[in-house]
Amino acid sequence: MATALSACTLIGGGPGLRPAPRAMAPAPVPAPAEPSIASRAVEAHFTKVQADLLARGLLRNDGGGVDTPYGPREIADNFIRIALYDEYVSEGGRLTAREVPSRLRRWEKPVRIGLRFGPSVPPERQEQDRATVAAYAARLARQSGLSIQVNDQSPNYWVYVVSEDERPAMGDQWAALFPGLDPRELDSATGMGLSTFCMVLAISDGNSPVYSGALAVIRSELPDLLRLSCFHEELAQGLGLANDYPRARPSIFNDDEEFATLTSMDEILLKLLYDRRLKPGMREAEVRPMLGPIVAGLVGGGS
């Protein structure tokens, strides 16, 4: 199988081989007596990060406005760089953040999101997260035309909300969900540093450009808006918008944290990704000549 790795980081996929994910219900994570010093420090850190970003006018949730104009040319350029490039590359046995050309990848079957929570997440918070993800899944389905819903019975898109105390011990569960998962990718999920808010691994069978599974990891210590931002970015990136591009604006698919939630441009990028005239496996040379008329049909003419 092949994997695309995406992560939401403060400053800002490599290939692997594995069989298809298993639809299974993982065993529960043992509950710690209380959050460790490390987990409390992570919570304090991201609470400060969110406050700092908000003080700078970032983490917007207005979808963009008159201060973020864009036209067909920007849409086409952003789509190429976000959907047809990878954010990470495998080098010397490590995953390195470096943009490399790739090909169009997406789901061709219904997406069933399974939410799993560590014991650090109280029941009322779990219910809030479930409602958030269900509403967002419906929005992603409307924009992409793909069937996307929360389904804990037979998920193929796993979303784990776990703490600093719980995440390092998740390796065996995640390896059981995705047998043969590259140890480097597994390590990236269990060992996230403080520069990483959350991440997603989107997975396909063999060398196929069609996704068959995904694993998103969200820190349970995140405050409300950063938590919402992670749900928005990782769930959308796991649909095939895998790269971050610093010139994309208004968009969540960059690392400047200006926008916390999916924007009007991002919705257009999803429509493009799942336009049936584009096919999984296409590369930039094939896709770019087709974008003009497709984009014009979505937003009209202009530059």
C-alpha positions in Angstrom: 0.0 0.0 0.0 0.9 3.7 -0.3 0.4 6.3 2.4 0.1 10.1 2.4 1.1 11.7 5.6 -0.3 15.2 6.6 0.2 17.0 9.8 -1.0 20.4 11.2 2.1 22.0 12.7 2.9 25.3 14.3 5.6 26.2 11.7 4.2 25.0 8.8 3.5 11.2 2.3 5.9 9.1 2.1 5.4 5.7 0.4 4.9 2.4 2.2 3.5 -1.1 1.6 0.7 -2.7 3.7 -2.6 -4.6 3.3 -6.0 -3.0 3.7 -7.2 -1.9 7.1 -9.3 -4.1 9.2 -12.7 -3.0 10.4 -12.3 -3.9 14.1 -13.1 -2.5 17.5 -9.8 -1.8 19.3 -9.5 -2.6 23.0 -10.0 0.4 25.3 -6.9 2.3 26.5 -6.3 1.8 30.3 -7.3 5.0 32.1 -4.5 6.8 34.0 -5.3 7.8 37.6 -4.9 11.4 36.6 -3.2 13.4 33.8 0.6 13.2 34.1 2.8 16.3 34.5 3.6 15.9 30.8 -0.1 15.9 29.7 -0.8 18.9 31.9 2.1 20.7 30.4 0.9 19.9 26.8 -2.5 21.3 27.7 -1.0 24.5 29.1 1.2 24.8 26.0 -1.6 24.6 23.5 -3.9 26.9 25.6 -1.1 29.5 25.3 -0.6 28.7 21.6 -4.3 29.3 20.9 -4.4 32.5 22.9 -1.3 33.8 21.0 -2.8 32.9 17.6 -6.1 34.6 18.4 -4.3 37.7 19.7 -2.6 37.9 16.2 -6.0 37.8 14.4 -5.5 34.2 13.3 -7.7 31.0 13.6 -10.4 32.7 11.6 -13.6 30.8 11.0 -15.3 33.2 8.5 -14.4 31.3 5.4 -12.6 34.3 3.9 -13.9 37.7 2.8 -13.1 40.8 0.9 -9.5 40.8 2.2 -8.9 37.3 0.7 -9.8 37.7 -3.0 -9.1 34.8 -5.4 -10.0 33.8 -8.9 -9.8 30.8 -11.3 -6.0 31.1 -11.6 -5.4 30.9 -7.9 -7.8 28.0 -7.5 -6.1 26.0 -10.2 -2.6 26.7 -8.8 -3.6 25.9 -5.3 -5.3 22.7 -6.4 -2.2 21.5 -8.2 0.1 22.2 -5.2 -2.3 20.8 -2.6 -3.7 17.7 -4.3 -0.8 16.7 -6.5 2.2 17.2 -4.2 3.2 15.4 -1.0 4.1 17.1 2.2 6.6 14.4 3.4 9.2 12.2 1.7 11.0 9.1 3.0 14.8 9.8 3.1 17.4 7.7 4.8 14.8 5.7 6.8 13.1 8.9 8.1 10.1 10.9 7.1 11.2 14.4 6.1 9.0 17.4 5.6 9.8 18.3 1.9 7.4 18.9 -0.9 7.6 16.4 -3.8 5.4 15.9 -6.9 2.8 13.2 -6.6 -0.5 12.2 -8.3 -4.2 12.7 -7.7 -5.5 10.4 -4.9 -9.0 10.2 -3.4 -11.6 7.8 -2.1 -13.9 5.9 -4.5 -16.1 4.3 -1.9 -18.1 5.6 1.0 -16.1 6.9 4.0 -17.2 5.7 7.4 -15.6 7.6 10.2 -15.0 5.8 13.5 -14.3 7.9 16.5 -12.3 6.5 19.4 -11.5 8.4 22.6 -8.9 7.9 25.3 -10.1 7.8 28.9 -8.7 11.4 29.2 -11.8 12.6 27.2 -14.9 12.9 29.5 -18.2 11.7 28.2 -19.6 15.2 27.7 -16.6 16.2 25.6 -16.9 13.0 23.6 -20.5 13.9 22.7 -19.5 17.4 21.6 -16.7 15.9 19.4 -19.1 13.4 17.9 -21.6 16.1 17.0 -18.8 18.3 15.6 -17.5 15.5 13.4 -20.9 14.4 12.2 -21.9 17.9 11.1 -18.5 18.4 9.4 -18.8 15.0 7.7 -22.1 16.0 6.2 -20.5 19.3 4.9 -17.6 17.4 3.3 -20.1 15.0 1.7 -22.1 17.9 0.2 -19.0 19.5 -1.3 -17.3 16.3 -2.6 -20.4 14.3 -3.6 -18.9 11.4 -1.7 -20.8 9.4 1.0 -19.2 10.5 4.3 -20.7 9.7 7.7 -19.8 8.7 11.2 -20.2 4.9 11.5 -18.7 3.2 14.5 -19.8 -0.3 13.3 -17.5 -0.7 10.2 -15.2 2.4 10.0 -12.5 2.8 7.4 -11.5 6.3 8.5 -10.4 6.1 12.1 -10.2 9.2 14.3 -8.5 8.9 17.6 -8.7 11.7 20.2 -6.0 10.7 22.8 -3.7 12.4 25.3 0.0 12.6 25.7 -0.3 9.8 28.3 -2.3 7.6 26.0 -0.9 8.1 22.5 2.6 6.5 22.9 0.9 3.2 23.9 -1.4 3.2 20.8 1.2 1.6 18.5 -0.1 -2.0 18.8 -3.7 -0.9 18.2 -2.9 1.1 15.1 -0.6 -1.6 13.8 -3.5 -4.1 14.2 -5.8 -1.7 12.3 -3.3 -1.3 9.5 -1.1 -4.5 9.4 2.3 -3.8 7.9 2.2 -0.1 8.7 5.6 1.4 8.1 7.3 1.8 11.5 8.4 5.4 10.6 4.7 6.3 10.0 3.6 4.6 13.2 6.3 6.4 15.1 5.2 9.7 13.6 1.7 9.1 15.0 2.7 7.8 18.5 5.5 10.2 19.0 4.2 13.6 17.9 6.3 16.5 19.1 4.9 19.8 20.4 5.2 21.4 17.0 2.5 19.1 15.7 -1.1 19.7 16.7 -2.6 16.6 14.9 -2.0 14.4 11.9 -3.5 12.0 9.4 -2.3 9.0 7.5 -4.3 8.2 4.3 -3.7 4.7 3.1 -4.3 2.8 -0.2 -3.8 -0.8 -1.3 -0.6 -1.6 -3.1 0.4 1.3 -5.3 -3.2 2.3 -5.9 -4.1 6.1 -6.0 -7.5 5.1 -4.4 -7.6 5.4 -0.7 -8.9 2.4 1.3 -8.4 3.7 4.9 -7.1 6.5 7.1 -6.0 7.2 10.6 -6.3 10.7 12.1 -4.8 11.5 15.5 -6.0 14.5 17.5 -4.5 15.6 20.8 -7.2 15.5 23.6 -5.4 18.4 25.4 -6.2 20.9 22.6 -8.5 23.8 23.5 -11.8 24.2 21.7 -10.7 26.2 18.6 -7.5 24.3 17.9 -9.4 21.1 18.4 -12.0 22.2 15.8 -9.2 23.3 13.5 -7.6 19.8 13.7 -10.9 18.1 12.9 -11.4 20.3 9.9 -7.9 20.1 8.4 -7.1 16.4 9.1 -10.5 15.0 7.9 -10.3 17.1 4.7 -6.6 16.2 4.1 -7.4 12.5 4.5 -9.8 12.8 1.6 -7.0 13.7 -0.8 -6.0 17.3 -0.3 -2.7 16.0 1.3 -0.2 18.9 1.0 0.1 22.3 2.6 0.9 25.2 0.3 2.0 28.6 1.9 0.4 30.7 -0.9 -3.0 29.1 -0.6 -5.4 31.8 0.8 -8.1 31.7 2.1 -7.4 28.1 3.1 -6.7 25.7 5.9 -4.2 23.9 3.7 -1.1 25.9 4.7 0.7 26.2 8.0 0.1 29.9 8.8 -3.0 29.1 11.0 -4.8 32.1 9.5 -8.0 30.0 9.1 -9.2 27.4 11.6 -12.1 26.0 9.6 -12.8 25.1 6.0 -13.0 28.1 3.7 -14.9 28.9 0.5 -11.8 28.1 -1.5 -11.3 24.8 0.3 -14.8 23.8 -0.7 -14.0 24.4 -4.3 -10.8 22.4 -4.0 -12.9 19.5 -2.7 -15.3 19.8 -5.6 -12.3 19.7 -8.0 -10.8 16.7 -6.3 -14.0 14.7 -6.7 -14.9 15.9 -10.2 -15.4 12.8 -12.2 -13.5 14.2 -15.2 -10.4 13.9 -13.1 -9.1 10.4 -12.4 -7.1 8.9 -9.6 -3.5 8.6 -10.6 -3.3 11.7 -12.8 -0.3 13.9 -12.5 0.1 17.6 -12.9 0.8 17.5 -16.7 -2.5 15.7 -17.2 -4.6 17.7 -14.7 -3.5 21.2 -15.3 -4.9 21.5 -18.9 -8.3 20.3 -17.7 -8.7 22.7 -14.8 -9.6 25.8 -16.8 -13.0 24.7 -18.0 -13.8 22.8 -14.8 -13.0 25.8 -12.5 -14.9 28.1 -14.8 -17.9 25.9 -14.5 -17.7 26.1 -10.7 -16.9 29.8 -10.2 -17.4 31.5 -13.6 -14.7 33.3 -15.6 -12.2 35.9 -14.6 -8.5 35.9 -13.8 
